[in-house]
Amino acid sequence: MRRSIPLSRGRSLGLISIFLISGFVVAGQDWFLVSMTPNEAEVNLKSFDGYTAYSWVSPLLLVCLAALGTSAISAGAARFISLLVGSISSFALTALAGMGVLNLDLSGVADEIATATGIAATHGISALDVTIAPMAAAAIAFFAVLGIVFLAASLSQRNWVANSSTAVKKPGKKAVDSISLWDEQR
């Protein structure tokens, strides 16, 4: 029988932080390369990162960041809900990015493509070659793993122990040194 590794609070928040930072970095890399081939020579016109191609990437990553921050300072139901919100927004980010990349949806940057080519979109830009950069797939993978870690953290957060500085201390022996005795008599 295989035992699962329990996700402690520190391990969970650390993993979420690592994948969230990686998501922010990879979303800023080139996802699409747009080129044309006039006269048998390929000309790279423009490249688009995830933030430029899809305006919803940054807000969803910020929701994940807010969920991480909220879960780090809250307890109980509030922590569970914030981790669940982080998971949902991560999976939404994964699904939207996956559909956008697979469909080569560059509608958000149509004006920039028209400026780069000099051809208006209404005239039909059919000679463009759009290449998906490897960073697009890496970003989708990071978003998916981020969602999984958020979900695993939300399921295991019930077992997280309270910080020892905030835990209730048990009464023990009374101190017998002279300073303690003096403090008791005051």
Backbone torsions as a table, in degrees:
resi	resn	phi	psi	omega
1	MET	NA	132.5	-174.9
2	ARG	-95.2	133.5	179.1
3	ARG	-97.6	140.6	177.3
4	SER	-87.4	151.6	178.4
5	ILE	-79.3	121.8	180.0
6	PRO	-70.4	137.5	178.6
7	LEU	-89.9	108.0	176.3
8	SER	-76.9	171.2	-179.8
9	ARG	-61.2	-47.8	-179.0
10	GLY	-64.2	-42.6	179.8
11	ARG	-65.4	-42.5	180.0
12	SER	-63.5	-51.1	-178.6
13	LEU	-66.6	-32.5	176.2
14	GLY	-66.4	-45.6	178.3
15	LEU	-64.1	-41.8	178.2
16	ILE	-61.3	-42.8	179.9
17	SER	-62.2	-43.3	-179.2
18	ILE	-62.5	-48.5	-177.9
19	PHE	-72.4	-29.1	177.1
20	LEU	-70.5	-44.6	176.9
21	ILE	-62.8	-42.3	177.5
22	SER	-61.5	-39.4	177.5
23	GLY	-62.8	-42.9	177.2
24	PHE	-61.6	-42.4	-177.9
25	VAL	-69.0	-47.6	-176.0
26	VAL	-69.0	-30.9	177.2
27	ALA	-67.3	-22.7	178.6
28	GLY	-86.5	-3.7	178.8
29	GLN	-88.8	168.1	-179.5
30	ASP	-67.1	126.6	176.1
31	TRP	-103.5	-33.4	-177.3
32	PHE	-130.9	140.6	173.3
33	LEU	-118.6	122.3	-178.9
34	VAL	-105.9	126.5	-178.6
35	SER	-140.9	163.2	175.0
36	MET	-128.4	159.8	177.9
37	THR	-125.1	70.3	174.9
38	PRO	-80.9	138.0	177.3
39	ASN	54.9	42.9	174.6
40	GLU	64.9	8.2	178.6
41	ALA	-117.3	126.6	-178.8
42	GLU	-79.1	131.2	179.7
43	VAL	-121.3	119.5	176.5
44	ASN	-78.8	118.7	-177.4
45	LEU	-88.4	-49.0	-173.9
46	LYS	-160.9	154.1	172.4
47	SER	-125.6	149.2	-176.2
48	PHE	-127.4	132.8	174.8
49	ASP	-88.4	176.1	-177.3
50	GLY	-64.9	-36.8	179.7
51	TYR	-66.4	-37.8	-178.6
52	THR	-76.4	-42.4	-176.6
53	ALA	-69.6	-36.8	-176.0
54	TYR	-131.3	113.9	-175.7
55	SER	-71.2	-13.7	-178.0
56	TRP	-89.0	-5.8	-178.4
57	VAL	-66.1	-49.1	-177.4
58	SER	-63.9	-47.1	178.6
59	PRO	-61.5	-38.2	179.6
60	LEU	-69.7	-35.8	175.3
61	LEU	-66.7	-35.3	177.7
62	LEU	-69.2	-33.3	174.2
63	VAL	-63.1	-41.4	177.4
64	CYS	-63.5	-40.1	178.1
65	LEU	-64.4	-42.2	177.5
66	ALA	-64.1	-38.5	177.9
67	ALA	-64.8	-38.9	177.1
68	LEU	-63.7	-47.5	-179.9
69	GLY	-63.3	-42.4	179.9
70	THR	-66.1	-40.8	-179.2
71	SER	-70.9	-24.1	179.2
72	ALA	-73.1	-27.6	-175.7
73	ILE	-110.8	2.3	-178.2
74	SER	-115.0	173.7	179.3
75	ALA	-140.9	164.1	174.3
76	GLY	65.8	-133.1	-175.2
77	ALA	-66.1	-35.3	179.7
78	ALA	-63.5	-40.9	178.6
79	ARG	-66.5	-43.3	179.0
80	PHE	-60.1	-45.8	-178.4
81	ILE	-65.4	-42.1	-179.4
82	SER	-67.0	-38.1	176.3
83	LEU	-67.0	-36.3	177.6
84	LEU	-67.3	-40.2	176.5
85	VAL	-63.1	-40.8	176.3
86	GLY	-62.1	-40.4	178.6
87	SER	-65.8	-45.8	-179.5
88	ILE	-63.0	-44.2	-179.5
89	SER	-69.2	-31.9	176.2
90	SER	-67.1	-43.4	178.6
91	PHE	-69.1	-34.4	175.0
92	ALA	-64.3	-41.5	177.3
93	LEU	-62.1	-42.0	178.2
94	THR	-62.8	-46.9	-177.8
95	ALA	-66.3	-46.5	-179.4
96	LEU	-63.9	-43.9	179.4
97	ALA	-65.8	-40.7	179.0
98	GLY	-62.0	-45.8	179.0
99	MET	-66.1	-40.9	-179.9
100	GLY	-64.0	-42.6	-178.8
101	VAL	-71.3	-44.3	-179.2
102	LEU	-64.9	-33.5	179.0
103	ASN	-88.5	1.5	-176.4
104	LEU	49.9	46.4	-178.2
105	ASP	-79.5	103.5	177.5
106	LEU	-115.1	28.4	-178.1
107	SER	-64.9	-27.7	179.3
108	GLY	-70.7	-17.2	-179.3
109	VAL	-120.5	24.5	-178.2
110	ALA	-60.9	-38.2	179.3
111	ASP	-65.6	-39.0	178.7
112	GLU	-67.9	-36.8	176.9
113	ILE	-66.6	-42.2	178.9
114	ALA	-63.3	-38.1	177.5
115	THR	-67.4	-40.5	-178.8
116	ALA	-68.6	-36.1	-177.6
117	THR	-89.3	-26.0	-175.4
118	GLY	80.6	7.8	-180.0
119	ILE	-113.2	129.1	178.6
120	ALA	-70.0	144.6	-178.1
121	ALA	-62.8	-25.9	179.9
122	THR	-70.8	-22.6	179.0
123	HIS	-83.2	-7.6	177.0
124	GLY	85.7	103.8	176.6
125	ILE	-96.3	96.1	-175.5
126	SER	-107.4	-13.0	-176.3
127	ALA	-93.0	13.7	-179.3
128	LEU	-85.4	141.1	172.8
129	ASP	-109.8	121.5	178.2
130	VAL	-108.5	121.6	-179.3
131	THR	-110.8	133.5	176.4
132	ILE	-85.8	122.1	179.2
133	ALA	-77.0	155.2	-179.6
134	PRO	-61.7	-24.2	-179.6
135	MET	-67.1	-23.1	176.9
136	ALA	-66.2	-45.5	177.9
137	ALA	-66.6	-37.5	178.0
138	ALA	-64.2	-40.3	179.2
139	ALA	-64.0	-43.6	179.0
140	ILE	-62.2	-40.3	178.1
141	ALA	-64.7	-43.5	178.1
142	PHE	-62.7	-40.6	179.1
143	PHE	-63.7	-40.7	-180.0
144	ALA	-66.5	-44.8	179.1
145	VAL	-65.1	-37.4	176.6
146	LEU	-59.8	-43.5	177.4
147	GLY	-63.0	-40.2	179.1
148	ILE	-65.7	-42.5	179.9
149	VAL	-67.2	-40.6	175.9
150	PHE	-59.6	-44.7	-179.4
151	LEU	-64.8	-44.4	178.6
152	ALA	-63.0	-38.8	178.5
153	ALA	-66.5	-39.0	-179.9
154	SER	-67.5	-31.0	178.8
155	LEU	-79.2	-29.7	-177.8
156	SER	-98.5	-3.6	-175.9
157	GLN	-65.8	-19.4	179.0
158	ARG	-65.6	-27.5	-177.7
159	ASN	-92.0	0.3	179.9
160	TRP	-69.8	133.8	179.2
161	VAL	-86.5	150.8	179.3
162	ALA	-69.6	154.2	177.7
163	ASN	-62.8	139.8	-175.7
164	SER	-64.1	-26.5	179.5
165	SER	-74.6	-21.5	178.8
166	THR	-102.8	-7.4	-179.4
167	ALA	-71.8	152.5	178.8
168	VAL	-73.4	129.1	-178.9
169	LYS	-88.9	139.4	-179.9
170	LYS	-81.2	142.6	177.3
171	PRO	-68.4	139.6	-178.1
172	GLY	-128.2	-153.2	178.3
173	LYS	-65.2	147.4	174.3
174	LYS	-78.6	144.4	179.5
175	ALA	-72.5	145.8	-178.7
176	VAL	-117.2	5.0	178.6
177	ASP	-75.7	165.0	-172.4
178	SER	-66.5	-33.5	-179.6
179	ILE	-69.8	-41.7	179.3
180	SER	-64.5	-41.0	177.7
181	LEU	-63.5	-40.7	179.4
182	TRP	-64.2	-42.6	178.4
183	ASP	-63.0	-36.0	179.1
184	GLU	-68.1	-31.7	-177.2
185	GLN	-79.7	-14.9	-179.3
186	ARG	-73.2	NA	NA
